[in-house]
Amino acid sequence: MQFKSTRNAENIVTASQAIIQGLATDGGLYVPSEWPEVSLDWEVLKDYSYQEMAYFVMSIFFDDFSEADLKACIDAAYDEKFDTDVIAPLAKVGDDYYLELFHGPTIAFKDLALQILPHLMKKSAEMNENTNEIAILTATSGDTGKAAMAGFANVPGTKIIVFYPEGGVSSIQEKQMVTQKGDNTFVVAIKGNFDDAQTEVKNLFNDEGLREQLAAEGIQFSSANSMNIGRLIPQVVYYFYTYAQLVKFEEIVAGDDLNFVVPTGNFGDILAGYYGKRLGLPVGKLVCASNDNTVLYDFFNTGVYDKNRPFKLTISPSMDILVSSNFERMLFHALGDDTAQLVQLMSDLNSKGSYTFPANVSEHFADYLGEYADEAETKAEINRVYSNFDYLIDPHTAVASASLQKLKARNGLEGANVVVSTASPYKFPQAVLTAVGQDVTDYDDEDLVAGIKHFNQGEYPNAINEIRDAEVRHNHISTVTGMKDTVVNILLGDA
């Protein structure tokens, strides 16, 4: 399989080349050039381990990897670092299922992709005889940063620089990042929001002068965001694995449609479900659940994508995004892979802050439903689920769960439903404890995680144990306009 840029149909690369580059050199994102027909025998697939399903799915997209190399990457990623053997377990809560993607080393769904990306990238460099140092440059709204650093820490031939919005992540998310070990890891808070950080990171990727300056020193950029196809494709795996598990335990019949409700910010997680459907996975609807930053919800209802609105800070900070990078891929597919139209819409977004989809949205995005839950609804849903089912969820999962309840009340969905649970409640203890009626006014971080432990029962996750007494190793702060100088200083050794 080859991959082409959303902005230039002639820019075609192999999977390993796309993984090394991260973003296309023309500013676009790599997407599959074709969609192969895949035989899905659920009598066989239902008994696959997560690792076996990972090979089944990834080998379709990453077919320039040898079987031995790809399996080695998978085995290195999905091992005892996860606190459950099944990697991505399902919990039945009432009539619905919650896909728990927070059992990895940083207790967020990003681990499912970012534990394997460093192995894929290292092997890709070997396959392409690329001896450059790989500089991973990424912006994070909270979870990607820690998960990426945990994956790349001390990986030879790499450095990773993470930018996050100062004051725009939870205290636990920030502590996870600023205590990250590894001589090749760098964390920088910026005076701005996530969109500011993400936009400037894209600008740095597309800065030809900077690329040439780094290339002269044997350094090249790559990305750990879901803009990198090596980050996106591993997320397709858990959609297949979920379906297989529900068939195995006779919760659904093979061939039945299954709906997925996904808390959505950068659109990578839900796009992975769409890619699964393009391979034949029986997906009914993909519900794009938004928080108070309703730019995607509004698009699905009006056909207008408009970032010209207030940026709202919420208790679900990983979704506090107005420019969803991966939506460019979905827009490209909805336009029938029309590069010219895609480039025009992206130009409109860049120059005017908005664009209008040039056709009927409900027809061209028929696989999707948009829904949202505001702050009050999110808190109420955390409380409802815990009170009724003794099951504690984080605010992002609660946005999806509340959106599902609203759709069910309107008879907007048919069939079985899976809420994609993207983070542990331990990552957002203040919001979760407040939602279940606790006064946490005077709580410090230790009190907060102890409170979650009381409600959640069981032992602390390793991710929490690791940061409780960890030393702060990163305290750099930058303006948005200073990000380029920061990157140059770190990579060229002047910092």
C-alpha positions as CSV (number, residue, x, y, z in Angstrom):
1,M,0.0,0.0,0.0
2,Q,1.1,3.5,-0.8
3,F,0.1,6.8,0.8
4,K,-0.6,10.1,-0.9
5,S,-0.8,13.6,0.5
6,T,-4.2,15.3,0.9
7,R,-2.7,18.4,-0.8
8,N,-0.8,16.9,-3.7
9,A,-1.9,13.6,-5.4
10,E,1.6,13.2,-6.9
11,N,3.2,13.2,-3.5
12,I,3.2,9.4,-2.9
13,V,5.3,7.5,-0.4
14,T,5.5,4.1,1.2
15,A,4.2,3.4,4.7
16,S,7.7,3.5,6.2
17,Q,8.5,6.8,4.4
18,A,5.2,8.3,5.7
19,I,6.0,7.3,9.2
20,I,9.4,8.9,9.2
21,Q,8.1,12.2,7.6
22,G,5.1,12.5,9.9
23,L,3.5,15.3,7.8
24,A,3.8,15.5,4.1
25,T,6.4,18.1,2.8
26,D,3.6,20.0,1.1
27,G,1.8,20.6,4.4
28,G,-0.8,17.8,3.8
29,L,-1.5,14.6,5.6
30,Y,-0.8,11.1,4.2
31,V,-3.8,8.9,3.5
32,P,-4.1,5.5,1.9
33,S,-4.0,5.6,-1.9
34,E,-6.5,2.8,-2.1
35,W,-8.7,0.7,0.1
36,P,-8.1,-3.1,-0.4
37,E,-10.8,-5.7,0.0
38,V,-10.3,-7.5,3.2
39,S,-11.8,-10.9,4.1
40,L,-13.3,-10.7,7.6
41,D,-14.0,-14.2,9.1
42,W,-15.3,-13.4,12.6
43,E,-15.3,-17.1,13.5
44,V,-11.5,-16.8,13.3
45,L,-11.0,-13.1,14.3
46,K,-13.1,-13.5,17.5
47,D,-10.4,-15.6,19.1
48,Y,-7.5,-13.3,18.2
49,S,-5.4,-11.7,21.0
50,Y,-4.9,-8.0,20.8
51,Q,-1.4,-8.6,19.4
52,E,-2.8,-10.9,16.7
53,M,-5.5,-8.4,15.8
54,A,-2.8,-5.6,15.7
55,Y,-0.8,-7.6,13.1
56,F,-4.0,-8.4,11.1
57,V,-4.9,-4.7,10.8
58,M,-1.5,-3.1,10.6
59,S,-0.2,-5.6,8.0
60,I,-2.9,-4.3,5.6
61,F,-1.6,-0.7,5.8
62,F,2.1,-1.3,6.6
63,D,2.8,-3.9,3.9
64,D,6.4,-2.8,3.3
65,F,7.3,-4.1,6.7
66,S,8.3,-7.8,6.9
67,E,6.1,-10.0,9.0
68,A,8.9,-10.6,11.5
69,D,9.7,-6.8,11.8
70,L,6.0,-5.8,12.2
71,K,5.4,-8.5,14.8
72,A,8.6,-7.5,16.7
73,C,7.2,-3.9,16.9
74,I,3.9,-5.2,18.1
75,D,5.3,-7.5,20.7
76,A,7.6,-4.7,22.0
77,A,4.6,-2.3,22.4
78,Y,1.8,-4.4,23.8
79,D,3.4,-6.2,26.8
80,E,3.5,-5.9,30.6
81,K,3.5,-2.1,30.3
82,F,-0.3,-2.5,30.1
83,D,-2.0,-3.5,33.3
84,T,-4.5,-5.9,31.7
85,D,-3.6,-8.8,29.4
86,V,-6.4,-8.0,26.9
87,I,-4.9,-4.5,26.5
88,A,-8.3,-2.9,25.6
89,P,-11.0,-4.4,27.9
90,L,-14.7,-3.8,27.6
91,A,-17.0,-3.0,30.5
92,K,-20.7,-3.4,30.2
93,V,-22.4,-0.5,32.0
94,G,-26.2,-0.7,31.8
95,D,-27.1,-1.5,28.2
96,D,-24.0,0.0,26.8
97,Y,-20.3,-0.9,26.6
98,Y,-17.3,1.2,27.6
99,L,-14.1,0.5,25.7
100,E,-11.3,1.1,28.3
101,L,-8.3,2.5,26.5
102,F,-6.5,3.7,29.6
103,H,-4.6,0.6,30.9
104,G,-1.3,1.6,29.4
105,P,1.7,3.3,31.1
106,T,0.2,6.9,30.9
107,I,-3.4,5.9,31.5
108,A,-4.8,7.4,28.4
109,F,-5.8,6.0,25.0
110,K,-2.8,7.6,23.3
111,D,-0.7,4.7,24.7
112,L,-2.4,2.3,22.2
113,A,-0.6,4.0,19.4
114,L,2.4,5.8,21.0
115,Q,3.8,2.6,22.5
116,I,4.3,1.2,19.0
117,L,5.2,4.4,17.1
118,P,8.8,4.6,18.3
119,H,9.4,1.0,17.2
120,L,7.7,1.6,13.8
121,M,9.8,4.8,13.3
122,K,13.1,3.2,14.2
123,K,12.4,0.3,11.9
124,S,11.3,2.7,9.1
125,A,14.5,4.6,9.4
126,E,16.5,1.3,9.0
127,M,14.4,0.2,6.0
128,N,15.1,3.5,4.2
129,E,18.7,3.7,5.3
130,N,17.9,7.0,7.0
131,T,20.7,7.9,9.4
132,N,19.3,11.3,10.4
133,E,18.5,12.1,14.0
134,I,14.7,12.2,14.2
135,A,13.3,15.2,16.0
136,I,9.8,14.5,17.2
137,L,7.9,17.8,17.4
138,T,4.4,17.7,18.8
139,A,1.7,19.9,20.4
140,T,-0.5,18.3,23.1
141,S,-3.8,19.1,24.7
142,G,-2.8,16.9,27.6
143,D,-2.4,13.3,26.8
144,T,-0.3,13.0,23.6
145,G,2.7,14.7,25.2
146,K,3.2,12.3,28.1
147,A,2.4,9.2,26.0
148,A,4.8,10.3,23.3
149,M,7.6,11.0,25.7
150,A,7.0,7.8,27.5
151,G,7.3,5.9,24.2
152,F,10.4,7.8,22.9
153,A,12.3,8.3,26.1
154,N,15.9,7.2,25.6
155,V,15.2,5.8,22.1
156,P,18.5,6.1,20.3
157,G,18.7,8.6,17.4
158,T,15.6,10.6,18.5
159,K,14.8,13.7,20.5
160,I,11.2,14.7,21.4
161,I,10.0,18.2,22.1
162,V,6.4,18.6,23.4
163,F,4.6,22.0,23.6
164,Y,1.5,22.2,25.9
165,P,-0.7,25.2,26.8
166,E,0.2,26.6,30.2
167,G,-2.9,26.3,32.4
168,G,-4.7,24.3,29.8
169,V,-4.2,20.8,31.1
170,S,-5.1,19.1,34.4
171,S,-2.6,19.2,37.2
172,I,-2.0,15.4,36.9
173,Q,-1.4,15.7,33.1
174,E,1.1,18.5,33.7
175,K,2.9,16.6,36.5
176,Q,3.2,13.6,34.2
177,M,4.9,15.7,31.6
178,V,7.2,17.8,33.7
179,T,8.5,14.8,35.6
180,Q,9.2,12.8,32.4
181,K,12.6,11.1,32.5
182,G,14.9,10.6,29.5
183,D,17.8,12.7,28.3
184,N,16.1,13.1,24.9
185,T,12.8,14.5,26.2
186,F,11.9,18.1,26.4
187,V,8.7,19.7,27.6
188,V,7.8,23.4,27.0
189,A,4.7,25.2,28.3
190,I,3.5,28.0,26.0
191,K,1.6,31.1,26.7
192,G,-1.4,30.3,24.6
193,N,-3.9,27.6,23.9
194,F,-3.6,24.3,22.2
195,D,-4.6,25.6,18.8
196,D,-1.8,28.2,19.0
197,A,0.7,25.4,19.8
198,Q,-0.6,23.1,17.1
199,T,-0.6,25.8,14.4
200,E,3.0,26.9,15.2
201,V,4.2,23.3,15.2
202,K,2.7,22.9,11.7
203,N,4.4,26.1,10.7
204,L,7.7,24.8,11.9
205,F,7.3,21.6,9.9
206,N,6.6,23.6,6.8
207,D,9.5,26.1,7.4
208,E,11.9,25.3,4.5
209,G,14.7,27.4,5.9
210,L,14.5,25.6,9.3
211,R,14.3,22.2,7.6
212,E,17.5,23.0,5.6
213,Q,19.2,24.3,8.7
214,L,18.5,21.1,10.6
215,A,19.3,18.9,7.6
216,A,22.8,20.4,7.5
217,E,23.2,19.0,11.0
218,G,21.7,15.6,10.1
219,I,18.4,16.2,11.8
220,Q,14.9,15.9,10.4
221,F,11.4,16.5,11.9
222,S,8.7,13.9,12.4
223,S,5.5,13.9,14.3
224,A,4.0,11.9,17.2
225,N,0.5,13.5,16.7
226,S,-2.2,11.5,15.0
227,M,-1.2,13.5,11.9
228,N,1.4,10.8,11.5
229,I,-0.1,7.7,9.8
230,G,2.1,5.6,12.1
231,R,0.1,7.0,15.0
232,L,-3.3,6.8,13.3
233,I,-3.3,3.2,12.0
234,P,-2.6,1.5,15.3
235,Q,-5.8,3.1,16.6
236,V,-7.8,1.2,13.9
237,V,-6.9,-2.0,15.8
238,Y,-9.1,-1.5,18.8
239,Y,-12.2,-1.0,16.8
240,F,-11.7,-4.4,15.2
241,Y,-10.7,-6.0,18.5
242,T,-13.8,-4.5,20.2
243,Y,-16.1,-6.0,17.5
244,A,-14.4,-9.3,17.8
245,Q,-14.8,-9.5,21.5
246,L,-18.5,-8.7,21.4
247,V,-19.0,-11.5,18.8
248,K,-16.9,-13.8,20.9
249,F,-19.1,-13.3,24.0
250,E,-22.3,-13.4,21.9
251,E,-23.2,-9.8,22.7
252,I,-23.7,-9.2,19.0
253,V,-24.0,-11.4,15.9
254,A,-21.3,-11.2,13.3
255,G,-22.4,-8.8,10.7
256,D,-24.5,-6.6,13.1
257,D,-23.7,-2.9,12.9
258,L,-22.0,-1.5,16.0
259,N,-22.1,2.2,16.9
260,F,-19.1,3.9,18.5
261,V,-19.4,7.1,20.5
262,V,-16.1,8.9,20.5
263,P,-15.1,12.0,22.6
264,T,-13.4,14.1,19.8
265,G,-10.8,16.8,19.7
266,N,-8.3,16.3,16.9
267,F,-10.5,13.8,15.1
268,G,-7.8,11.0,15.0
269,D,-9.5,8.6,17.3
270,I,-12.9,8.7,15.5
271,L,-11.2,8.7,12.1
272,A,-9.6,5.4,13.0
273,G,-13.1,4.0,13.3
274,Y,-14.0,5.3,9.8
275,Y,-10.8,3.6,8.4
276,G,-12.0,0.4,10.0
277,K,-15.3,0.8,8.3
278,R,-13.6,1.4,4.9
279,L,-12.0,-2.1,5.5
280,G,-15.4,-3.7,6.0
281,L,-15.8,-3.5,9.8
282,P,-19.6,-3.4,10.4
283,V,-19.8,0.1,11.9
284,G,-23.2,1.7,12.2
285,K,-22.7,5.3,13.2
286,L,-19.6,7.1,14.5
287,V,-20.9,9.6,17.0
288,C,-18.6,12.6,17.1
289,A,-19.1,13.9,20.7
290,S,-17.9,17.4,21.4
291,N,-17.6,19.4,24.6
292,D,-18.4,23.2,24.8
293,N,-16.0,23.7,21.9
294,T,-18.6,22.7,19.4
295,V,-16.8,23.4,16.1
296,L,-17.3,19.8,14.8
297,Y,-20.8,19.5,16.1
298,D,-21.8,22.7,14.3
299,F,-20.1,21.5,11.1
300,F,-22.1,18.2,11.1
301,N,-25.3,20.3,11.5
302,T,-24.6,23.2,9.2
303,G,-21.8,22.3,6.8
304,V,-19.8,25.3,8.0
305,Y,-16.5,24.8,9.8
306,D,-15.8,28.0,11.7
307,K,-13.0,28.5,14.2
308,N,-13.9,32.2,14.7
309,R,-15.3,31.7,18.2
310,P,-14.2,31.9,21.8
311,F,-11.8,29.1,22.9
312,K,-13.3,27.6,26.0
313,L,-11.3,25.9,28.7
314,T,-13.3,22.9,30.1
315,I,-12.9,20.0,32.4
316,S,-12.2,17.9,29.3
317,P,-9.1,19.7,28.2
318,S,-7.9,17.2,25.6
319,M,-11.0,18.2,23.6
320,D,-10.4,21.9,23.9
321,I,-9.6,22.3,20.2
322,L,-11.0,24.5,17.5
323,V,-8.8,23.3,14.6
324,S,-9.0,19.5,14.4
325,S,-6.0,18.4,12.3
326,N,-7.2,15.0,11.3
327,F,-10.4,16.4,10.0
328,E,-8.5,17.3,6.9
329,R,-8.2,13.6,6.1
330,M,-11.9,13.1,6.6
331,L,-12.7,16.2,4.5
332,F,-10.5,14.9,1.8
333,H,-12.3,11.5,1.7
334,A,-15.7,13.2,1.8
335,L,-14.6,15.3,-1.2
336,G,-13.9,12.1,-3.2
337,D,-10.1,12.6,-2.8
338,D,-10.4,15.9,-4.7
339,T,-7.1,17.6,-3.9
340,A,-7.9,20.9,-5.5
341,Q,-11.1,21.4,-3.4
342,L,-9.3,20.3,-0.3
343,V,-6.5,22.8,-0.8
344,Q,-9.1,25.6,-1.4
345,L,-11.0,24.8,1.9
346,M,-7.8,24.6,3.9
347,S,-6.8,28.0,2.4
348,D,-10.1,29.4,3.4
349,L,-9.6,28.1,6.9
350,N,-6.2,29.6,7.1
351,S,-7.1,33.0,5.7
352,K,-10.7,33.5,6.9
353,G,-10.9,31.0,9.8
354,S,-13.8,29.2,8.2
355,Y,-15.0,27.2,5.2
356,T,-18.3,25.8,3.9
357,F,-18.5,22.3,2.6
358,P,-19.5,22.4,-1.0
359,A,-22.1,19.7,-0.9
360,N,-24.7,18.0,1.3
361,V,-23.0,17.2,4.6
362,S,-25.5,14.5,5.7
363,E,-24.9,12.6,2.4
364,H,-21.1,12.9,2.3
365,F,-20.6,12.3,6.0
366,A,-23.3,9.7,6.3
367,D,-21.2,7.6,8.7
368,Y,-21.2,10.3,11.3
369,L,-23.5,11.9,13.8
370,G,-22.6,15.0,15.7
371,E,-23.6,15.5,19.3
372,Y,-22.3,17.5,22.3
373,A,-22.4,17.7,26.1
374,D,-21.8,21.0,27.9
375,E,-20.0,21.3,31.2
376,A,-23.1,20.8,33.3
377,E,-24.2,17.8,31.3
378,T,-20.7,16.3,31.6
379,K,-20.6,16.6,35.4
380,A,-24.1,15.2,35.7
381,E,-23.2,12.2,33.5
382,I,-20.2,11.4,35.7
383,N,-22.5,11.4,38.7
384,R,-25.3,9.5,36.9
385,V,-23.0,6.7,35.8
386,Y,-21.4,6.3,39.2
387,S,-24.6,6.6,41.2
388,N,-26.4,4.0,39.0
389,F,-23.7,1.6,38.1
390,D,-20.8,2.2,40.6
391,Y,-18.6,2.9,37.6
392,L,-16.3,6.0,37.6
393,I,-15.5,7.8,34.3
394,D,-13.3,10.7,33.4
395,P,-14.8,13.9,31.9
396,H,-13.9,13.1,28.2
397,T,-15.6,9.7,28.5
398,A,-18.5,11.5,30.2
399,V,-18.9,13.8,27.2
400,A,-19.3,10.8,25.0
401,S,-21.6,9.0,27.5
402,A,-23.8,12.0,27.9
403,S,-24.0,12.5,24.1
404,L,-25.1,8.8,23.8
405,Q,-27.8,9.3,26.3
406,K,-29.1,12.4,24.4
407,L,-29.2,10.4,21.1
408,K,-30.9,7.4,22.7
409,A,-33.6,9.7,24.2
410,R,-34.3,10.9,20.6
411,N,-34.2,7.4,19.2
412,G,-31.2,8.6,17.2
413,L,-29.3,5.3,17.2
414,E,-30.2,1.6,16.5
415,G,-28.2,-1.4,17.7
416,A,-25.5,-1.8,20.3
417,N,-23.4,1.1,21.4
418,V,-19.7,1.4,22.5
419,V,-18.5,4.5,24.4
420,V,-14.8,4.9,23.7
421,S,-13.3,5.6,27.1
422,T,-10.2,7.6,26.5
423,A,-8.7,8.3,29.9
424,S,-8.6,7.1,33.5
425,P,-10.5,9.2,36.1
426,Y,-7.1,9.4,37.8
427,K,-6.0,11.9,35.2
428,F,-8.8,14.4,36.1
429,P,-9.4,13.8,39.8
430,Q,-10.6,17.3,40.7
431,A,-13.3,17.3,38.1
432,V,-14.4,13.8,38.8
433,L,-14.5,14.1,42.5
434,T,-16.4,17.4,42.3
435,A,-19.0,15.8,40.0
436,V,-19.7,13.0,42.5
437,G,-20.3,15.5,45.2
438,Q,-16.9,15.9,47.0
439,D,-15.6,19.2,48.2
440,V,-12.0,19.3,47.0
441,T,-11.4,23.0,47.7
442,D,-8.3,22.3,49.9
443,Y,-7.1,19.2,48.2
444,D,-3.6,18.9,46.8
445,D,-2.7,16.4,44.1
446,E,-2.0,13.6,46.7
447,D,-5.5,14.1,48.2
448,L,-7.1,14.2,44.8
449,V,-5.7,10.8,43.6
450,A,-6.4,9.3,47.1
451,G,-10.0,10.4,46.6
452,I,-10.3,8.7,43.2
453,K,-8.8,5.6,44.8
454,H,-11.5,5.6,47.4
455,F,-14.3,5.7,44.8
456,N,-12.6,3.6,42.2
457,Q,-11.3,1.0,44.6
458,G,-8.3,-1.2,43.7
459,E,-4.6,-0.1,43.6
460,Y,-3.1,3.1,42.2
461,P,-2.1,2.7,38.5
462,N,1.6,2.6,38.0
463,A,1.4,6.0,36.2
464,I,0.1,7.6,39.4
465,N,2.7,5.9,41.6
466,E,5.5,7.1,39.4
467,I,4.6,10.8,39.7
468,R,3.7,11.0,43.4
469,D,7.2,11.9,44.5
470,A,8.8,12.4,41.1
471,E,11.3,15.3,40.6
472,V,10.3,18.1,38.3
473,R,12.7,17.9,35.4
474,H,11.2,20.4,32.9
475,N,10.2,24.0,33.6
476,H,10.7,25.8,30.3
477,I,8.1,28.4,29.2
478,S,7.9,30.0,25.8
479,T,5.7,32.4,23.9
480,V,4.2,31.1,20.7
481,T,6.5,33.3,18.6
482,G,9.4,32.0,20.6
483,M,8.7,28.3,19.8
484,K,11.1,28.3,16.8
485,D,14.0,29.6,18.8
486,T,13.3,27.1,21.5
487,V,13.4,24.2,19.0
488,V,16.6,25.4,17.4
489,N,18.3,25.8,20.8
490,I,17.3,22.3,21.9
491,L,18.2,20.6,18.7
492,L,21.4,22.4,18.0
493,G,22.7,22.2,21.5
494,D,22.6,25.9,22.5
495,A,20.0,25.5,25.2
